[in-house]
């Protein structure tokens, strides 16, 4: 039998931020590729709608804000053995450095760094991550180019990327891989929420290939989860529609 290297059949995948945007698109694609999905999000109604529309059977939902230690613990307790994890939950707020506050810093690091790192720690400590599993973290192209008013957001994402490289080294003996995807401007509710402080149309116009859709990022994540990428670890895959070609 020659199984497709792009199949996720028989694999259980945790996806945080699964109720919208990149997380939702990834849940739908991975389910269509045969995976059983453990979907985590803060909005019960939206998450239920996403899971109800997934291909296949046996999917689960976990409701909770992963900045809350109790919610993280509940997820770890409920999780079966995981063949893959996608850490997609995140938040963006813009502020020039002269206007940064402790509250702004704490909020962005809590969502974009603390939550995925502490959840990873708990899953590893409880042995919920199976041998040969793939861990995928959604960062942002901002960590590479640091646009105006993104100092704290870019810093949180860059810190996550650095930590992911260490995770990959520490668990390579178990065959566990850890990688990042680093998207540019993606048409998601998070980007819509920044409309009052920046023109997303202007930003999209800077990318030679145009605006990225959530499904485009989901395809890259699914590849990193699949056997096709089994020799890929400690990397950050930039998906930015050519936005940063001039700086790389």
Number of C-alpha atoms within 10 A of each C-alpha: 3 4 9 11 12 15 19 25 16 11 20 25 28 27 27 29 26 31 27 22 22 28 28 26 20 27 33 21 20 28 23 16 19 17 26 26 29 24 26 27 25 17 15 15 11 15 21 17 11 19 23 12 11 19 19 13 13 12 18 16 21 23 19 20 19 25 19 12 14 12 16 22 15 14 23 20 13 14 18 16 19 23 24 28 23 27 24 25 26 20 15 17 16 19 18 11 12 7 9 14 12 7 9 16 17 12 19 22 22 20 20 27 23 19 21 25 19 16 20 21 13 18 22 14 11 12 14 18 23 18 18 18 25 27 27 25 24 26 30 26 24 21 21 16 14 16 12 11 17 19 18 25 27 23 20 22 26 21 17 22 26 13 15 26 18 13 20 21 14 12 16 15 11 13 16 22 30 29 26 27 23 21 22 23 24 24 17 14 11 15 16 13 13 14 11 8 11 13 12 17 12 9 14 20 12 15 18 13 12 17 19 19 15 20 19 15 25 22 15 17 25 23 17 27 28 23 19 14 15 17 9 14 22 18 15 23 19 20 20 23 19 14 22 18 10 6 7 7
